[in-house]
């Protein structure tokens, strides 16, 4: 099957579906392997936090702020274990704390604390100042929630604490921690999320970096001048900075947009972005020649389930769509060869 970047514009216009199939066939899903990134909590570390919390509460039978607080300040990873029992995100825990206590705990504080603990899970927290008042409030609310049975919310709704371990308040937590079930592992997987979704969200940029790094390797190997932009960077002439500009933002001749995604919604957003860049290029054309060439480098299941969007991207880039599998052709079959030094 012929690749779109090897075809003429006439061939693409005549039978775009053929080339959409070619692109989709070469896509590879990356969802089975994720980078750990900074702040990844290994299970033995999480389990230690679980055991410390279990001992501090006498097997979850004495669940009070006075019992828990000293341990959480001394062994901060226990805070993440407690959050995992609740099944809340840091901002959710902060919100319900503010709601129940009147003590303002904003989501920025909750996220920063969570990040600080993941980076240094055993660094003792200073038990004074704003940190103490906010964290004590969060602990107090956690104890309240886990000491209550779940409120009935009707047949058409589901309570967030209606889980096997928290449905009956602390009785369920105590039971799971003593019947021989690997409760610490259950909590660890809940911490990582659906499964591993919370971690996947936290390293989403690192996942994308693998493709961008591969593109940089190709450009560097051919000694091509390029400008890789930073997230949210402002570049004159662009309402949103492209991922790569060749040779520079002062004389853009080639634009490369890169994206790996397993989510079809994110894939759609990237296609829309590429279409917009194509429109900007055509608006700045001279004598029928586009202002710059737009190249798409993509991969992941998210694009594979959106054939119509891949077709739009194919037409917007005039066939210049590459995947991980075809990235070795990037220079030879694009205007990049004009800037290559072999």
N, C-alpha and C positions, 0 to 999 in steps of 0.2 A: 504494500500500500504506500503510495507516494506521500511524502510529508509536504505540508502546506508551504513551508519556507523554501522548498525546492520547486514549487509550481509557479507558473506565471499568473498574473492577476486575472487574465482571461479565463484560465483553467479554474481558478477559485470561484469566479463569478458564475461560471457555467454549472459547476457542481459542488457547492459549498458543503453539502452533507457528507460527501466522500472525505473531505479533509477534516470535518468535525469528528468523524469516526476515527481518523488517523490520530488526531490529538488525544481523544478520549482513550484510545487503546494504549497509548504510551504513558498515560498517567499512572503514578504509583501512590498508593495510600501510605501515609507515614504514621497512622494512628497506633500501630503496635509498639513503636519505639519512641520514647520521649527523652529529652535531656533532663538530667536531674536539676541542674542549675544551682545557684547559690541559695542556701537556706533549706535544702531538701532535708527532711527528717528521716533518718534511717529507723527501722523498726525497733532495734534494741534501745535506742534513745527514747523513743515514744513509750516503750514498755517500762522503762525505768520510771518515767513520769507517772505512769499508771500505777505501778507498785507503790510509789511514794504516796500518791493520793489515797490508795486503798489502805495503807497502813495508818495514815493520818486520821482516817475516818473509821478506824476499827472495822475494816471490811465493808465500808459504806453504811454502817449502822448508826454512826454518830456524825451526821452530815450537817455541820453548822459553820458559820463564818469563823468563829473562834478556833475551831479545829483545823479548818482548811487554810486560812490566810497565811499563817507562818510557813507552811510547806510550799505554798505557791510562790511566795517571795524568795524562799531559799532554793527551790527547784522549779524554775519558771516553766519548764516543759510541761509541768503538771497543769498549767493554765490551759494549754492546748488540749490536753486530755479532757479536762472539765468541759471545754467548749465542744469537744467531740461527743461527749455524753449528751449534751443539750441538742447537738445536731444543728448548730447555728453557724453562720458566717460571722467574722468579727464585727461588721457593721450592724448585723441583726442583734447581736448580744448588746452592743452599745445602745442601740435604739430602745430596746425593751428595758434596759437599766435606767435610762433617762425617763422613760415613761412611768416606771414603777417607783422610782426613788426621788425624782425631781433633781437629781444631781446630773449636770450636763456632761455626758460622755459622747463626744462626737465620733463619727466613723473614722476620721483621720487619726485620732488617738488610738482607736481599736486596731486599725490596720498597722499603724507604726509599732504598737506593742507586739502584735502578732509577728511582724517581720523581725523585730529585735530578738524575740525569743527563738525564732527559727534559725537565725544567724548564730546565736549563742545560747543554746538551750539550758545551760547550767550556770550562766552568769547571774549571780545573786542580784535581785532588784532592790533598790533603795526603798525602805519602808517609811517614806516620809513625803511631804509635799503633795502636789496634785496627783502624782501617780498613785500614792496610797489611797487617797480619798476616792478616786475613780475606780481603782481596781477592787477596793473593799466593797464598793457599791455593786460592781459586777458580780463579785462572789456572793454577796447577800442575795441578789436576785436569782442567781443560779441555784442557791440553796432553797429558796422559796419555790421556784418552779419544779425542782426535782423532789420536793417534799409533798407536792400536791398531786392528787389524781387528776387525770386529764378531764377537762370540762367537756361535756357533750355539746357538740356544735351542729347537730342535725345530720340527716342522712346525705345531704348534698355537699357537705363540707368535710374537710379533714384537718384535724389539729396537728400542728407541727411536732408535738410531743407524743403523739399517738404511735409510739414505736415499741417494739418488743421489750426494751429495757426500761422505758420511762412511762409506759401507759398506766401502770399502777403506782406511780411515784417511786420512792426509793426501794420498795419491795422488789420490783423487777430488776433494778440495778444490783441489789444484794444477791438475788437468785442467780443471775447470770454470772456473777463473779465467784460463785461457790459451787456450781453444779458440774464444774469440769470443762465447761465450754470456754474456748479461747476468747474471752471477752475483750482482752486487750487488743487482739488482732482485729476483731469486729470494729472496735473504736478506731483503730489505725486506718482501716479501709474506709471508714466513714469520714475520717479526717482528710484522706486523699480524695474522696468524693466519687461518686456514681460510675463506675469505680475510677479513681484517679482524675476525675474531671477538675476538681479544685486545683490539683497540681498542674494539670494540663493547661488550665487557664493562666496559672502563674508563670508558666514558661512558654506561653504562646509565641512571644517574640523570639525566643531562642530557637523554636522550631523553624520559624521563618528565616532565621539567620543562617541555617544550613544551606538554603538555596542561595541566599545573597553571598555567602562565603564562596560557594562554588562559582558564581558569576565573577566575583573578584579574582578568583584563581585563573579563570579563562582570560579575563582582560589583562591581568598582570603577565601571564605567560606570553601574550602577544605585545607586551609593552604599550598598551593602549592607554592614553590619558583619559582619566574619568574622575567624576565627582560623585561620591556616595553621600547622600544627604542623611541628616539625622531626623529622628522622629519629631514632628511638629515644627521643623525648621522652615523659615520663610525664605523663599527664593523668588526674586523679582521675575515677573512674567508668568508665574504659576500661582493659582489660588491654593494649591496643595503641592508640596514638593514631591517630584518624582523620586523613585528609589535611586536611580543612576542617571547621570547626565554626561554625555560624551560630546566633545572633550571637556567642556566646562559649562557652568551656568551663564557665562558671558557670551558664549557662542554655541548654544545647544544644537547639535546636529542629529543626535540620537538620544532617545529617551527609553530607558528600560524600567518596566514595572515588574516586580517579582512577588510571588505569593504562593505559599503552601497552605492549604486549608482542607479540613475534613468537614467543614460546615458549609452547606450550600448558600446560606444567607451571606456569609462573609465572601464567598466566591462571587455572588451577584454584585456586591459592593465594589469589588476589585474590577469586575467587567465594566461597571458604570464609570469607574475612574479612568479606565483605559479608553473607553469611548469618548470621554470628555477631552482627554489629551489628544486624541485623533482629531477632534473637532477644532481644538486650538491650533493644531498643526496645519489643518486645511485652511483655517481662517487667515493664517499668516503666510500662505503660499505665494510664490513668485513665479509668474509665467507657467502656472499649472503644476509647479513642483512644491510639495509640502514643505513647511518650514523645517521640520525634522521628522526622522523616522521613529515610529513608535514600535517597540518590541515588548512582547509579553513573555515572561518566563514563569511557568506555573507548575504546580503538582498537587496531588492530594485528591481524595475522594469527593470533596466538595464540588470541584469542577466537573467531575465525571457524571454527576447526577443532574447537571444543568446544560443539556445539549444546546438548547436555544441560546443560552448566554454565551456558550463557547463559540457558537456561530457568529454572534454579534462581535465577539472579541476577534475572531478570525477575520471578519470583514474590516473591522476598525484598524487592525494592524496590517492589512493587506497580506495576510498569510504569515506574518512574522511571529509565530507562536512556538515556543520551545518548552520542553519539559526536562526533568532531570535526565531522562534517557537520551534526549536529543541535544543536550547542552553542548556537546562536543562540536556541533555544527554551527554554533552561534556566530562565530566570526565569519566563516566561509560563506554563509548564506544570508548575510545582512550587510549594511553599510559599514559595519565595524571593520571590515577588511580594508577600508580606505585609510583607517588610522592604525592599522597593525604594522608592527615591525618584526619581520621574520628573521 
